[in-house]
Amino acid sequence: MGSEQFYAYRFTGQPSTYSSPNKKLPVASTLIEKFEVRNSPNCPFSNPFDSETLSSGASPSSFEVCTSFNQSESIHCMKNALQDIETTLMASDEGPSGHTKWPQQWTHEPAGSNMVQPQAVYGPRYGLSGNNDSNINLKQLLIACASALAGNKIHEFENLVERARALVSITGDPIQRLGAYMVEGLVARRELSGSYIYQALKCREPVGEDLLSYMHILYEVCPYLKFGYMAANGAIAEACRSEDRIHIIDFQIGQGTQWMTLLQALAARPGGPPHVRITGIDDPVSKYARGDSLDLVGNRLEFLSEKFKIPIEFHSLPVYAPFVTKEMLDVRPDEALAVNFPFQLHHMPDESVDVNNPRDELLRMVKSLSPKVVTLIEQESNTNTAAFFPRFLEALDFYSAIFESLDATLARDRKDRINVEQHCLARDIVNVIACEGKERVERHELFRKWRSRLTMAGFKQSPLSGYVNSVIGNLLKCYSGHYTLVEKDGALLMGWKDRDLMSASAWH
């Protein structure tokens, strides 16, 4: 969700300056045109909504609520719940162990019958309960396509793909919509054009406010990003509750508004607000999505500083994550250090891609800084070192749950949903299926693997706040009763039905 690929690393092995996001690669643009002309009317990369802009041009504010989805009661429930966190995050009351006291339950009831419900009742993933033969057949057909391609049975693959094209639809059931993108990923793999398609899709994305609108919709209709932000904010607030000076290093600063609730809570601390320094690490994709440089983030944090009356110092670091060094971060001994990795580390190459293992090397470098807390938010999926066919099956399972969850809040024929899936999810799906080596940057790992990496780097796991966990659990109910939240092995796992999708953990 949100691709932070570092092209300079993949193509040159050295950092490079940013290029204009509107500059198209000649080869890529040629291939994408061929790609679309070849496709049927159901081609997911040439739908009629590409050029339409949405009414909302706002950036995805961390806890700002969008009200354009005709679900005012559910949204009201979420907004009130988030306000509860803002007012109690650093409350003066303490629990028996001296830890910050978090809200134990909602102060507002869930929206109940006024909540927007899915258009269908889902049975086991991939199909609808009841008459679901076509969906099951499509799932098996997609698996057969991948199996034929994995076995280099090209003639069989081409026949199966044509059958699959007739069944997929960007306005259909979740498996039909996902199938539309998976088919194109399979074809791109067959033609060895995955990396070009991946780049061309990026080149064709709307810029500035249009892309932010799609990201904002995704933020509002699914709780995945909120889950990550709330978990990270809670862990940092707990670890730094008595510190006078706090330095936050954010390895995916994005819009910067993910820190709004934490800053507001710190500002309301009974003993007075601490001095907060934020180092924001950027990359070309984030800059592209923002439509502006890191100055925009600095201006936003300056506004929050004045609004909440808390001293905030912002330092921008426009460097690819693999090239961040200890010296760049200006760590000071009088500050409590918090490091945040939100949906970012899986883009770092590991030992299976690069003998230098940048993924573990970065973790060891961060450990050498002696941070008070490190927060890790990642997709709970296993697509890093898996071979193509098992990776395809894993992606099919993971993204089926994601696409299913979108139906809980967005009608299938809504152009908002179509644009969100096309512009925020399609590239990742194509990359997982069609690319290999350094070209494949979507390399998710399960929490147990992240735990192993962090432990080997010298970290110890920190418990997450039970109070915050309960608040997150109740927030999920405002979206759908099908969202799940479990604590396992010291981490918080969020999922859809029987599938874990995201993990949150804290370390020191």
SEVO-80269 format. One record per residue (C-alpha): residue number from 1; residue in three letters; x, z, y. Coordinates in Angstrom, 1 decimal. Layout:
<lofis>
LOFI_NUM_ALA_X_Z_Y
...
</lofis>
This chain:
<lofis>
LOFI_1_MET_0.0_0.0_0.0
LOFI_2_GLY_2.0_-1.0_2.9
LOFI_3_SER_5.1_-3.0_1.9
LOFI_4_GLU_8.3_-1.7_3.4
LOFI_5_GLN_10.6_-4.4_2.1
LOFI_6_PHE_14.1_-4.7_3.5
LOFI_7_TYR_14.9_-8.4_3.5
LOFI_8_ALA_18.4_-8.0_4.8
LOFI_9_TYR_19.3_-5.9_1.8
LOFI_10_ARG_17.8_-8.4_-0.6
LOFI_11_PHE_19.4_-11.5_0.7
LOFI_12_THR_22.7_-10.4_2.2
LOFI_13_GLY_23.5_-6.9_1.1
LOFI_14_GLN_24.1_-6.0_4.7
LOFI_15_PRO_21.9_-4.8_7.5
LOFI_16_SER_20.6_-7.3_10.0
LOFI_17_THR_18.7_-7.3_13.2
LOFI_18_TYR_15.0_-7.9_13.2
LOFI_19_SER_13.6_-11.3_13.5
LOFI_20_SER_10.3_-12.3_15.0
LOFI_21_PRO_7.4_-11.6_12.6
LOFI_22_ASN_5.9_-14.9_13.6
LOFI_23_LYS_8.8_-17.0_12.6
LOFI_24_LYS_8.0_-18.8_9.4
LOFI_25_LEU_10.5_-19.7_6.7
LOFI_26_PRO_10.3_-23.5_6.2
LOFI_27_VAL_10.4_-23.3_2.4
LOFI_28_ALA_8.0_-20.4_2.3
LOFI_29_SER_5.4_-22.1_4.6
LOFI_30_THR_5.6_-25.3_2.6
LOFI_31_LEU_5.1_-23.5_-0.7
LOFI_32_ILE_2.1_-21.5_0.6
LOFI_33_GLU_0.5_-24.7_1.8
LOFI_34_LYS_0.9_-26.2_-1.6
LOFI_35_PHE_-0.2_-23.0_-3.1
LOFI_36_GLU_-3.5_-23.0_-1.2
LOFI_37_VAL_-4.3_-26.8_-1.5
LOFI_38_ARG_-3.9_-26.5_-5.3
LOFI_39_ASN_-6.3_-23.6_-5.6
LOFI_40_SER_-10.0_-23.5_-6.1
LOFI_41_PRO_-12.5_-22.4_-3.4
LOFI_42_ASN_-12.0_-18.8_-4.7
LOFI_43_CYS_-8.4_-18.8_-3.6
LOFI_44_PRO_-7.9_-15.3_-2.3
LOFI_45_PHE_-5.3_-16.4_0.3
LOFI_46_SER_-7.5_-18.8_2.2
LOFI_47_ASN_-10.7_-17.1_2.7
LOFI_48_PRO_-12.9_-17.8_5.8
LOFI_49_PHE_-12.2_-14.4_7.4
LOFI_50_ASP_-8.5_-14.8_8.1
LOFI_51_SER_-8.9_-15.7_11.7
LOFI_52_GLU_-11.7_-13.4_12.5
LOFI_53_THR_-10.7_-10.2_14.4
LOFI_54_LEU_-12.5_-6.9_14.1
LOFI_55_SER_-14.0_-5.0_16.8
LOFI_56_SER_-11.7_-2.0_16.3
LOFI_57_GLY_-8.2_-2.6_17.5
LOFI_58_ALA_-7.1_1.0_17.4
LOFI_59_SER_-4.0_2.1_15.5
LOFI_60_PRO_-4.6_4.1_12.4
LOFI_61_SER_-4.6_7.5_14.1
LOFI_62_SER_-3.7_10.3_11.7
LOFI_63_PHE_-7.0_12.2_11.9
LOFI_64_GLU_-9.0_9.9_14.1
LOFI_65_VAL_-12.4_9.0_12.5
LOFI_66_CYS_-13.7_5.4_12.5
LOFI_67_THR_-17.5_5.3_12.8
LOFI_68_SER_-18.1_1.6_12.1
LOFI_69_PHE_-19.1_1.9_8.5
LOFI_70_ASN_-22.7_3.1_8.8
LOFI_71_GLN_-21.9_6.3_7.1
LOFI_72_SER_-22.1_8.8_10.0
LOFI_73_GLU_-22.9_11.8_7.9
LOFI_74_SER_-20.0_11.4_5.5
LOFI_75_ILE_-17.6_10.6_8.4
LOFI_76_HIS_-18.9_13.7_10.3
LOFI_77_CYS_-18.2_15.8_7.3
LOFI_78_MET_-14.6_14.5_7.1
LOFI_79_LYS_-14.0_15.0_10.9
LOFI_80_ASN_-15.3_18.5_10.8
LOFI_81_ALA_-13.1_19.3_7.8
LOFI_82_LEU_-10.0_17.9_9.5
LOFI_83_GLN_-10.8_19.9_12.6
LOFI_84_ASP_-10.9_23.0_10.4
LOFI_85_ILE_-7.4_22.3_9.3
LOFI_86_GLU_-6.3_21.7_12.9
LOFI_87_THR_-7.6_25.1_14.0
LOFI_88_THR_-6.4_27.1_11.0
LOFI_89_LEU_-3.1_25.3_10.0
LOFI_90_MET_-0.9_28.0_11.6
LOFI_91_ALA_-3.4_30.8_11.9
LOFI_92_SER_-2.1_34.3_12.7
LOFI_93_ASP_-3.7_35.8_9.6
LOFI_94_GLU_-1.4_35.9_6.6
LOFI_95_GLY_-2.1_36.3_2.9
LOFI_96_PRO_-0.8_39.2_0.9
LOFI_97_SER_2.5_37.5_0.2
LOFI_98_GLY_3.2_36.8_3.8
LOFI_99_HIS_2.4_33.1_3.5
LOFI_100_THR_0.4_31.3_6.1
LOFI_101_LYS_-3.3_31.7_5.4
LOFI_102_TRP_-5.1_28.4_4.9
LOFI_103_PRO_-8.8_27.7_4.8
LOFI_104_GLN_-10.2_28.5_1.4
LOFI_105_GLN_-13.4_26.5_1.7
LOFI_106_TRP_-15.3_24.1_3.9
LOFI_107_THR_-17.1_25.4_6.9
LOFI_108_HIS_-19.3_22.3_6.6
LOFI_109_GLU_-21.3_21.2_3.6
LOFI_110_PRO_-20.5_17.7_2.1
LOFI_111_ALA_-22.8_14.9_3.2
LOFI_112_GLY_-24.7_14.9_0.0
LOFI_113_SER_-27.4_12.3_-0.3
LOFI_114_ASN_-26.4_10.7_3.0
LOFI_115_MET_-23.0_9.7_1.5
LOFI_116_VAL_-22.5_6.0_1.0
LOFI_117_GLN_-22.7_5.4_-2.7
LOFI_118_PRO_-21.0_2.7_-4.8
LOFI_119_GLN_-23.1_-0.4_-5.5
LOFI_120_ALA_-22.8_0.2_-9.2
LOFI_121_VAL_-22.2_3.0_-11.6
LOFI_122_TYR_-18.9_2.5_-13.3
LOFI_123_GLY_-18.2_3.2_-16.9
LOFI_124_PRO_-14.7_3.0_-18.3
LOFI_125_ARG_-12.4_1.2_-15.8
LOFI_126_TYR_-12.5_-2.6_-15.4
LOFI_127_GLY_-16.3_-2.9_-16.1
LOFI_128_LEU_-19.7_-1.9_-15.1
LOFI_129_SER_-21.8_0.3_-17.2
LOFI_130_GLY_-24.6_-1.6_-18.9
LOFI_131_ASN_-24.2_-5.4_-18.7
LOFI_132_ASN_-20.4_-5.6_-18.4
LOFI_133_ASP_-19.5_-8.3_-20.9
LOFI_134_SER_-18.2_-10.7_-18.3
LOFI_135_ASN_-16.0_-8.1_-16.7
LOFI_136_ILE_-14.5_-7.0_-20.0
LOFI_137_ASN_-14.0_-10.7_-20.9
LOFI_138_LEU_-12.2_-11.3_-17.6
LOFI_139_LYS_-10.0_-8.3_-18.2
LOFI_140_GLN_-9.0_-9.6_-21.6
LOFI_141_LEU_-8.5_-13.1_-20.2
LOFI_142_LEU_-6.1_-11.8_-17.6
LOFI_143_ILE_-4.2_-9.9_-20.3
LOFI_144_ALA_-4.1_-13.1_-22.4
LOFI_145_CYS_-2.7_-15.0_-19.4
LOFI_146_ALA_0.1_-12.5_-19.0
LOFI_147_SER_0.8_-12.4_-22.7
LOFI_148_ALA_1.1_-16.2_-22.9
LOFI_149_LEU_3.4_-16.3_-19.9
LOFI_150_ALA_5.5_-13.4_-21.3
LOFI_151_GLY_5.8_-15.5_-24.5
LOFI_152_ASN_6.7_-18.6_-22.6
LOFI_153_LYS_3.6_-20.4_-24.0
LOFI_154_ILE_3.2_-22.5_-20.9
LOFI_155_HIS_0.5_-24.9_-22.1
LOFI_156_GLU_-1.7_-22.0_-23.4
LOFI_157_PHE_-1.0_-20.1_-20.1
LOFI_158_GLU_-2.2_-23.0_-18.0
LOFI_159_ASN_-5.4_-23.4_-20.0
LOFI_160_LEU_-6.1_-19.7_-19.7
LOFI_161_VAL_-5.4_-19.5_-16.0
LOFI_162_GLU_-7.9_-22.3_-15.3
LOFI_163_ARG_-10.5_-20.3_-17.2
LOFI_164_ALA_-9.7_-17.2_-15.3
LOFI_165_ARG_-10.0_-19.0_-11.9
LOFI_166_ALA_-13.6_-19.8_-12.7
LOFI_167_LEU_-14.4_-16.1_-13.2
LOFI_168_VAL_-12.6_-14.4_-10.3
LOFI_169_SER_-14.1_-13.9_-6.8
LOFI_170_ILE_-13.0_-12.2_-3.7
LOFI_171_THR_-16.6_-10.9_-3.2
LOFI_172_GLY_-17.3_-10.0_-6.8
LOFI_173_ASP_-16.9_-6.8_-8.9
LOFI_174_PRO_-13.6_-4.9_-8.6
LOFI_175_ILE_-12.1_-6.7_-11.6
LOFI_176_GLN_-13.1_-10.1_-10.3
LOFI_177_ARG_-11.6_-9.3_-6.9
LOFI_178_LEU_-8.4_-7.9_-8.4
LOFI_179_GLY_-8.3_-10.8_-10.8
LOFI_180_ALA_-8.2_-13.3_-7.9
LOFI_181_TYR_-4.9_-11.9_-6.7
LOFI_182_MET_-3.5_-11.3_-10.2
LOFI_183_VAL_-4.1_-14.9_-11.1
LOFI_184_GLU_-2.2_-16.1_-8.1
LOFI_185_GLY_0.6_-13.6_-8.9
LOFI_186_LEU_0.8_-15.0_-12.4
LOFI_187_VAL_0.9_-18.6_-11.2
LOFI_188_ALA_3.6_-17.7_-8.7
LOFI_189_ARG_5.7_-16.2_-11.5
LOFI_190_ARG_5.2_-19.3_-13.6
LOFI_191_GLU_6.4_-21.5_-10.7
LOFI_192_LEU_9.3_-19.0_-9.8
LOFI_193_SER_7.8_-18.9_-6.3
LOFI_194_GLY_6.9_-15.2_-6.2
LOFI_195_SER_9.4_-14.2_-3.5
LOFI_196_TYR_8.5_-17.2_-1.3
LOFI_197_ILE_4.8_-16.5_-1.7
LOFI_198_TYR_5.5_-12.8_-0.9
LOFI_199_GLN_7.3_-13.8_2.4
LOFI_200_ALA_4.8_-16.5_3.3
LOFI_201_LEU_1.9_-14.0_3.0
LOFI_202_LYS_3.7_-11.7_5.4
LOFI_203_CYS_4.3_-14.6_7.8
LOFI_204_ARG_0.6_-15.5_7.8
LOFI_205_GLU_-0.6_-12.0_8.5
LOFI_206_PRO_-2.4_-11.2_11.7
LOFI_207_VAL_-0.2_-9.5_14.2
LOFI_208_GLY_-0.6_-6.5_16.5
LOFI_209_GLU_-4.1_-5.2_16.9
LOFI_210_ASP_-5.6_-7.4_14.2
LOFI_211_LEU_-3.4_-6.1_11.4
LOFI_212_LEU_-3.7_-2.6_12.7
LOFI_213_SER_-7.5_-3.0_12.4
LOFI_214_TYR_-7.2_-3.8_8.7
LOFI_215_MET_-4.8_-0.9_8.2
LOFI_216_HIS_-7.1_1.4_10.1
LOFI_217_ILE_-10.0_0.4_7.9
LOFI_218_LEU_-8.0_1.1_4.8
LOFI_219_TYR_-7.1_4.5_6.2
LOFI_220_GLU_-10.7_5.4_6.9
LOFI_221_VAL_-12.4_4.1_3.8
LOFI_222_CYS_-10.0_5.5_1.3
LOFI_223_PRO_-8.4_9.0_1.4
LOFI_224_TYR_-5.1_8.0_0.0
LOFI_225_LEU_-3.1_8.1_3.2
LOFI_226_LYS_-5.0_11.2_4.5
LOFI_227_PHE_-4.1_12.9_1.2
LOFI_228_GLY_-0.4_12.2_1.8
LOFI_229_TYR_-0.4_13.2_5.4
LOFI_230_MET_-2.3_16.5_4.8
LOFI_231_ALA_-0.1_17.5_1.9
LOFI_232_ALA_3.1_16.8_3.9
LOFI_233_ASN_1.8_18.6_7.0
LOFI_234_GLY_0.8_21.6_5.0
LOFI_235_ALA_4.2_21.9_3.2
LOFI_236_ILE_6.1_21.6_6.4
LOFI_237_ALA_3.9_24.1_8.2
LOFI_238_GLU_4.3_26.5_5.4
LOFI_239_ALA_8.1_26.2_5.2
LOFI_240_CYS_8.6_26.3_8.9
LOFI_241_ARG_5.9_28.8_9.9
LOFI_242_SER_8.4_31.2_11.6
LOFI_243_GLU_11.0_28.7_12.9
LOFI_244_ASP_11.6_28.3_16.7
LOFI_245_ARG_13.2_24.9_16.4
LOFI_246_ILE_12.1_22.3_13.9
LOFI_247_HIS_13.6_18.9_13.2
LOFI_248_ILE_11.5_16.4_11.3
LOFI_249_ILE_13.1_13.3_9.8
LOFI_250_ASP_10.4_10.8_8.9
LOFI_251_PHE_11.6_7.9_6.8
LOFI_252_GLN_8.4_6.0_7.5
LOFI_253_ILE_7.4_6.8_11.1
LOFI_254_GLY_4.9_4.0_11.3
LOFI_255_GLN_2.5_4.9_14.2
LOFI_256_GLY_3.8_8.4_14.5
LOFI_257_THR_0.2_9.8_14.6
LOFI_258_GLN_0.5_11.3_11.1
LOFI_259_TRP_2.1_14.3_12.9
LOFI_260_MET_-0.8_14.9_15.3
LOFI_261_THR_-2.5_17.7_13.3
LOFI_262_LEU_0.8_19.5_12.5
LOFI_263_LEU_1.9_19.4_16.2
LOFI_264_GLN_-1.5_20.7_17.3
LOFI_265_ALA_-1.3_23.5_14.8
LOFI_266_LEU_2.3_24.4_15.8
LOFI_267_ALA_1.2_24.4_19.5
LOFI_268_ALA_-1.4_27.0_18.7
LOFI_269_ARG_0.9_29.4_16.9
LOFI_270_PRO_0.4_33.0_18.1
LOFI_271_GLY_4.0_33.5_19.0
LOFI_272_GLY_4.2_30.3_21.0
LOFI_273_PRO_5.0_26.7_20.0
LOFI_274_PRO_8.4_25.8_18.6
LOFI_275_HIS_10.6_23.1_19.9
LOFI_276_VAL_10.0_20.0_17.7
LOFI_277_ARG_12.4_17.1_17.3
LOFI_278_ILE_11.3_14.1_15.4
LOFI_279_THR_13.7_11.4_14.2
LOFI_280_GLY_11.7_8.3_13.3
LOFI_281_ILE_13.2_5.8_10.9
LOFI_282_ASP_11.8_2.3_11.2
LOFI_283_ASP_11.9_-1.0_9.4
LOFI_284_PRO_10.8_-4.6_10.2
LOFI_285_VAL_7.4_-4.2_8.5
LOFI_286_SER_6.5_-1.1_10.4
LOFI_287_LYS_7.5_-2.8_13.7
LOFI_288_TYR_5.6_-5.8_12.7
LOFI_289_ALA_2.4_-3.8_11.9
LOFI_290_ARG_2.7_-1.8_15.1
LOFI_291_GLY_3.1_-5.0_17.2
LOFI_292_ASP_5.7_-3.1_19.3
LOFI_293_SER_9.0_-1.3_19.2
LOFI_294_LEU_9.6_2.4_18.5
LOFI_295_ASP_9.0_3.0_22.2
LOFI_296_LEU_5.3_2.9_21.4
LOFI_297_VAL_5.8_5.9_19.0
LOFI_298_GLY_7.8_7.7_21.6
LOFI_299_ASN_5.0_7.3_24.2
LOFI_300_ARG_2.4_8.5_21.8
LOFI_301_LEU_4.4_11.6_21.0
LOFI_302_GLU_5.0_12.2_24.6
LOFI_303_PHE_1.2_12.1_25.2
LOFI_304_LEU_0.7_14.6_22.3
LOFI_305_SER_3.4_16.9_23.8
LOFI_306_GLU_1.5_17.0_27.1
LOFI_307_LYS_-1.9_17.3_25.5
LOFI_308_PHE_-1.0_20.2_23.2
LOFI_309_LYS_1.7_21.7_25.5
LOFI_310_ILE_4.4_21.7_22.9
LOFI_311_PRO_8.0_20.5_23.5
LOFI_312_ILE_8.6_17.4_21.5
LOFI_313_GLU_11.9_15.4_21.4
LOFI_314_PHE_11.8_12.0_19.8
LOFI_315_HIS_14.7_9.9_18.6
LOFI_316_SER_14.2_6.5_17.2
LOFI_317_LEU_16.4_5.1_14.4
LOFI_318_PRO_15.6_1.4_13.8
LOFI_319_VAL_17.7_1.1_10.6
LOFI_320_TYR_16.8_0.1_7.1
LOFI_321_ALA_16.5_3.2_4.9
LOFI_322_PRO_19.3_2.2_2.6
LOFI_323_PHE_21.7_2.1_5.5
LOFI_324_VAL_20.8_5.5_7.1
LOFI_325_THR_23.9_7.7_7.2
LOFI_326_LYS_24.3_11.5_7.7
LOFI_327_GLU_25.9_10.9_11.1
LOFI_328_MET_22.9_8.9_12.4
LOFI_329_LEU_20.6_11.8_11.9
LOFI_330_ASP_22.2_14.3_14.3
LOFI_331_VAL_21.3_17.4_12.2
LOFI_332_ARG_21.9_20.6_14.1
LOFI_333_PRO_22.5_24.1_12.6
LOFI_334_ASP_20.0_25.9_14.8
LOFI_335_GLU_17.1_23.7_13.6
LOFI_336_ALA_14.9_24.0_10.5
LOFI_337_LEU_15.1_20.6_8.9
LOFI_338_ALA_12.1_18.9_7.3
LOFI_339_VAL_12.5_15.4_5.7
LOFI_340_ASN_9.4_13.3_4.9
LOFI_341_PHE_9.3_10.4_2.4
LOFI_342_PRO_5.7_9.0_2.6
LOFI_343_PHE_5.2_6.1_0.2
LOFI_344_GLN_8.7_4.9_1.0
LOFI_345_LEU_11.2_5.8_-1.6
LOFI_346_HIS_9.9_3.4_-4.2
LOFI_347_HIS_11.1_0.5_-2.1
LOFI_348_MET_14.7_1.7_-2.5
LOFI_349_PRO_16.6_-0.1_-5.3
LOFI_350_ASP_17.8_2.1_-8.1
LOFI_351_GLU_20.4_1.8_-10.8
LOFI_352_SER_18.5_-0.9_-12.6
LOFI_353_VAL_18.9_-3.2_-9.5
LOFI_354_ASP_22.1_-2.0_-7.8
LOFI_355_VAL_25.1_-0.4_-9.4
LOFI_356_ASN_25.4_1.8_-6.3
LOFI_357_ASN_21.9_3.2_-6.9
LOFI_358_PRO_20.7_3.5_-3.3
LOFI_359_ARG_17.6_5.4_-4.4
LOFI_360_ASP_19.5_8.4_-5.8
LOFI_361_GLU_22.3_8.1_-3.2
LOFI_362_LEU_19.8_8.6_-0.4
LOFI_363_LEU_18.4_11.7_-2.1
LOFI_364_ARG_21.9_13.1_-2.5
LOFI_365_MET_22.7_12.4_1.2
LOFI_366_VAL_19.5_14.2_2.2
LOFI_367_LYS_20.3_17.2_0.0
LOFI_368_SER_23.7_17.5_1.7
LOFI_369_LEU_21.8_18.1_5.0
LOFI_370_SER_20.4_21.4_3.5
LOFI_371_PRO_16.8_20.7_4.5
LOFI_372_LYS_14.3_23.6_4.6
LOFI_373_VAL_11.7_21.3_3.0
LOFI_374_VAL_11.5_17.7_1.7
LOFI_375_THR_8.1_16.2_1.2
LOFI_376_LEU_7.5_13.3_-1.2
LOFI_377_ILE_4.3_11.2_-1.4
LOFI_378_GLU_4.3_8.3_-3.9
LOFI_379_GLN_2.0_6.1_-5.9
LOFI_380_GLU_1.6_7.4_-9.5
LOFI_381_SER_2.4_4.2_-11.3
LOFI_382_ASN_5.2_3.0_-13.6
LOFI_383_THR_6.4_-0.4_-12.4
LOFI_384_ASN_10.0_0.1_-11.7
LOFI_385_THR_12.0_-0.7_-14.9
LOFI_386_ALA_9.2_-1.9_-17.1
LOFI_387_ALA_9.4_-5.4_-18.5
LOFI_388_PHE_6.9_-8.0_-17.2
LOFI_389_PHE_4.1_-7.6_-19.7
LOFI_390_PRO_3.8_-3.8_-19.8
LOFI_391_ARG_4.3_-3.9_-16.0
LOFI_392_PHE_1.3_-6.3_-15.7
LOFI_393_LEU_-0.8_-3.9_-17.8
LOFI_394_GLU_0.2_-1.0_-15.6
LOFI_395_ALA_-0.6_-2.9_-12.4
LOFI_396_LEU_-3.9_-4.0_-13.8
LOFI_397_ASP_-4.9_-0.4_-14.6
LOFI_398_PHE_-3.6_1.0_-11.3
LOFI_399_TYR_-5.1_-1.5_-8.9
LOFI_400_SER_-8.4_-1.7_-10.8
LOFI_401_ALA_-8.9_2.0_-9.8
LOFI_402_ILE_-7.9_1.2_-6.2
LOFI_403_PHE_-10.3_-1.8_-6.0
LOFI_404_GLU_-13.1_0.3_-7.7
LOFI_405_SER_-12.7_3.1_-5.2
LOFI_406_LEU_-13.1_0.6_-2.3
LOFI_407_ASP_-16.6_-0.1_-3.5
LOFI_408_ALA_-17.5_3.5_-2.8
LOFI_409_THR_-17.5_2.9_0.9
LOFI_410_LEU_-17.4_-0.9_1.6
LOFI_411_ALA_-20.0_-3.4_0.4
LOFI_412_ARG_-18.5_-6.2_-1.6
LOFI_413_ASP_-19.5_-9.0_0.8
LOFI_414_ARG_-18.1_-7.2_3.9
LOFI_415_LYS_-15.4_-9.2_5.6
LOFI_416_ASP_-13.7_-5.8_6.4
LOFI_417_ARG_-13.2_-5.2_2.7
LOFI_418_ILE_-12.0_-8.7_2.0
LOFI_419_ASN_-9.4_-8.5_4.8
LOFI_420_VAL_-8.2_-5.1_3.8
LOFI_421_GLU_-7.6_-6.3_0.2
LOFI_422_GLN_-6.0_-9.5_1.3
LOFI_423_HIS_-3.8_-8.1_4.0
LOFI_424_CYS_-3.0_-4.6_2.8
LOFI_425_LEU_-2.9_-5.0_-1.0
LOFI_426_ALA_-2.4_-8.6_-2.1
LOFI_427_ARG_1.3_-8.8_-1.2
LOFI_428_ASP_2.1_-5.8_-3.3
LOFI_429_ILE_0.2_-7.1_-6.3
LOFI_430_VAL_2.0_-10.5_-6.1
LOFI_431_ASN_5.4_-8.7_-5.8
LOFI_432_VAL_4.9_-6.5_-8.8
LOFI_433_ILE_3.8_-9.4_-11.0
LOFI_434_ALA_5.8_-12.4_-9.8
LOFI_435_CYS_9.2_-11.0_-8.6
LOFI_436_GLU_12.2_-9.7_-10.4
LOFI_437_GLY_15.6_-8.2_-9.5
LOFI_438_LYS_16.2_-7.5_-5.8
LOFI_439_GLU_13.2_-9.6_-4.9
LOFI_440_ARG_10.9_-7.0_-6.4
LOFI_441_VAL_10.6_-4.2_-3.9
LOFI_442_GLU_7.4_-2.6_-5.2
LOFI_443_ARG_9.1_-0.3_-7.8
LOFI_444_HIS_6.8_2.7_-8.4
LOFI_445_GLU_7.7_5.6_-10.6
LOFI_446_LEU_5.7_8.4_-12.1
LOFI_447_PHE_6.1_11.9_-10.7
LOFI_448_ARG_8.0_13.1_-13.8
LOFI_449_LYS_10.7_10.5_-13.0
LOFI_450_TRP_10.8_11.5_-9.3
LOFI_451_ARG_11.1_15.1_-10.4
LOFI_452_SER_14.1_14.2_-12.6
LOFI_453_ARG_15.7_12.3_-9.7
LOFI_454_LEU_15.3_15.1_-7.2
LOFI_455_THR_16.5_17.7_-9.7
LOFI_456_MET_19.6_15.7_-10.4
LOFI_457_ALA_20.2_15.4_-6.7
LOFI_458_GLY_20.2_19.2_-6.5
LOFI_459_PHE_16.7_19.9_-5.2
LOFI_460_LYS_14.4_22.7_-6.4
LOFI_461_GLN_10.6_22.3_-6.3
LOFI_462_SER_8.6_24.3_-3.7
LOFI_463_PRO_5.0_25.3_-4.5
LOFI_464_LEU_2.3_23.6_-2.5
LOFI_465_SER_-0.2_25.7_-0.6
LOFI_466_GLY_-3.3_26.4_-2.7
LOFI_467_TYR_-5.3_26.7_0.4
LOFI_468_VAL_-4.4_23.2_1.6
LOFI_469_ASN_-5.0_21.9_-1.9
LOFI_470_SER_-8.5_23.2_-1.8
LOFI_471_VAL_-9.2_21.7_1.6
LOFI_472_ILE_-7.9_18.3_0.3
LOFI_473_GLY_-10.1_18.6_-2.8
LOFI_474_ASN_-13.2_19.2_-0.7
LOFI_475_LEU_-12.3_16.3_1.6
LOFI_476_LEU_-12.3_14.0_-1.3
LOFI_477_LYS_-15.9_14.9_-2.1
LOFI_478_CYS_-16.9_13.5_1.3
LOFI_479_TYR_-15.8_10.1_0.0
LOFI_480_SER_-16.9_10.1_-3.6
LOFI_481_GLY_-17.4_12.5_-6.5
LOFI_482_HIS_-15.2_10.2_-8.5
LOFI_483_TYR_-12.0_11.2_-6.7
LOFI_484_THR_-10.0_13.8_-8.6
LOFI_485_LEU_-7.4_16.3_-7.6
LOFI_486_VAL_-5.2_18.3_-10.1
LOFI_487_GLU_-2.1_20.4_-9.9
LOFI_488_LYS_0.4_19.5_-12.5
LOFI_489_ASP_4.1_20.4_-12.9
LOFI_490_GLY_4.1_21.7_-9.3
LOFI_491_ALA_2.8_18.5_-7.8
LOFI_492_LEU_-0.6_17.6_-6.5
LOFI_493_LEU_-2.1_14.5_-8.2
LOFI_494_MET_-4.9_12.6_-6.6
LOFI_495_GLY_-6.8_10.0_-8.7
LOFI_496_TRP_-9.9_8.0_-9.3
LOFI_497_LYS_-11.9_9.0_-12.4
LOFI_498_ASP_-9.4_9.3_-15.2
LOFI_499_ARG_-6.5_7.5_-13.4
LOFI_500_ASP_-3.9_9.4_-11.3
LOFI_501_LEU_-3.0_7.3_-8.3
LOFI_502_MET_-0.9_9.4_-5.9
LOFI_503_SER_1.4_12.4_-6.1
LOFI_504_ALA_2.5_14.9_-3.5
LOFI_505_SER_5.3_17.4_-3.9
LOFI_506_ALA_7.6_19.6_-1.9
LOFI_507_TRP_11.3_20.4_-2.4
LOFI_508_HIS_14.1_22.4_-0.9
</lofis>
